Amino acid sequence: MTRVTHHPRLAWDGAMMFVGAAHFDDLYGWLAPMLGDLLGADALRALAETRYQLTYSTRTDAQPVEAGRWRVRLEGLLDHDPALADPLAELIYETRIRLRELVPPLGVAG
């Protein structure tokens, strides 16, 4: 069976998870080397920049701006190398699981 991956959706999911992870020291520390191994030094620098912007920017829209930057970055990487889709989807899934441990979805009692 062939699995079809919708790259724009995958890029959006990744953007949301990576920006969310950048808020937390431990999760950032786990994600950074994983992302660097998968996507290279440029992605590692981009994640550090995202963390910096989320921490120090005075912009009220820093989070959605960073998510938009990540969406575009990930779509470009997937367009250039579609083989990244499966390992990227796995990293996004693992990040989502770890992020949910820190920030439960709305409406879920802890």
C-alpha positions, 0 to 999 in steps of 0.5 A: 500500500502506498501512503500519500503525504500532503506536504503542505499539511506536513509542513504546517504540522511541523511548523506548529510543533517546532515553534511550540517546542522552542518554548521549553528548555528540555524539549528544545534541547531534545529537538535541536540535535534531532532536527539538525541530524535530519535537516542540517545545520541551517535548520538547527540555526533556524530553530535557535533563531526561533527560540531567540525570537520567542524569548526576546522579541517584543512583537506580539505576533512572534509565534505566528510569524515564526510558524509561518517561517517554518512552514515555508522552510519545511515546504521548500525542503519537502519540495526539494527532497520528498524523501524527507516526508517520512522521517520528518513526519516521525519527528513531528509525531514524536515532538507532538507527543512530548509537547502534549506532556507539557501542554495538554490539549484544550478541554483535557483535564489534568 
